[in-house]
Amino acid sequence: MTKPAALKRHLPTSPFAAKATPAPKDFALGDQVTHDMYGLGRVIGVEDGIAVLVDFGSTEERILSPYAKMTKL
């Protein structure tokens, strides 16, 4: 099994523009979400900009920001 390639850092002296970082997603209590690993769930707790607590039915998980694998439905 191979590991995914590490992200390359942007050098300040590079003539190419740095990639823009996406804005963090906002979640509110009661939002329905889907996660790539856990599936469908509902937000039951929010820590502003840090993490959200999601109830996936069989388990509750604390998902940390930037929420790359989670989307709001």
Contacts in CASP RR format, 6 or more apart in sequence:
PFRMAT RR
TARGET T0000
AUTHOR 0000-0000-0000
METHOD contacts of the structure
MODEL  1
MTKPAALKRHLPTSPFAAKATPAPKDFALGDQVTHDMYGLGRVIGVEDGI
AVLVDFGSTEERILSPYAKMTKL
10 18 0 8 1.000
10 19 0 8 1.000
22 66 0 8 1.000
24 49 0 8 1.000
24 65 0 8 1.000
24 66 0 8 1.000
24 67 0 8 1.000
25 66 0 8 1.000
25 67 0 8 1.000
25 70 0 8 1.000
25 71 0 8 1.000
25 72 0 8 1.000
27 33 0 8 1.000
27 43 0 8 1.000
27 46 0 8 1.000
27 52 0 8 1.000
27 67 0 8 1.000
27 72 0 8 1.000
28 43 0 8 1.000
28 46 0 8 1.000
29 43 0 8 1.000
29 44 0 8 1.000
29 45 0 8 1.000
29 46 0 8 1.000
30 42 0 8 1.000
30 43 0 8 1.000
30 44 0 8 1.000
31 42 0 8 1.000
31 43 0 8 1.000
31 72 0 8 1.000
31 73 0 8 1.000
32 40 0 8 1.000
32 41 0 8 1.000
32 42 0 8 1.000
32 43 0 8 1.000
32 72 0 8 1.000
32 73 0 8 1.000
33 40 0 8 1.000
33 41 0 8 1.000
33 42 0 8 1.000
33 43 0 8 1.000
33 54 0 8 1.000
33 70 0 8 1.000
33 71 0 8 1.000
33 72 0 8 1.000
33 73 0 8 1.000
34 40 0 8 1.000
34 41 0 8 1.000
34 70 0 8 1.000
34 71 0 8 1.000
34 73 0 8 1.000
35 41 0 8 1.000
35 54 0 8 1.000
35 56 0 8 1.000
35 61 0 8 1.000
35 63 0 8 1.000
35 69 0 8 1.000
35 70 0 8 1.000
36 69 0 8 1.000
36 70 0 8 1.000
37 69 0 8 1.000
38 54 0 8 1.000
38 56 0 8 1.000
38 59 0 8 1.000
38 61 0 8 1.000
39 56 0 8 1.000
40 56 0 8 1.000
40 73 0 8 1.000
41 54 0 8 1.000
41 55 0 8 1.000
41 56 0 8 1.000
41 57 0 8 1.000
42 54 0 8 1.000
42 55 0 8 1.000
43 52 0 8 1.000
43 53 0 8 1.000
43 54 0 8 1.000
44 53 0 8 1.000
44 54 0 8 1.000
44 55 0 8 1.000
44 60 0 8 1.000
45 52 0 8 1.000
45 53 0 8 1.000
45 54 0 8 1.000
46 52 0 8 1.000
46 53 0 8 1.000
47 53 0 8 1.000
49 65 0 8 1.000
50 64 0 8 1.000
50 65 0 8 1.000
51 62 0 8 1.000
51 63 0 8 1.000
51 64 0 8 1.000
51 65 0 8 1.000
52 62 0 8 1.000
52 63 0 8 1.000
52 67 0 8 1.000
52 70 0 8 1.000
53 60 0 8 1.000
53 61 0 8 1.000
53 62 0 8 1.000
53 63 0 8 1.000
54 60 0 8 1.000
54 61 0 8 1.000
54 62 0 8 1.000
54 63 0 8 1.000
54 70 0 8 1.000
63 70 0 8 1.000
END
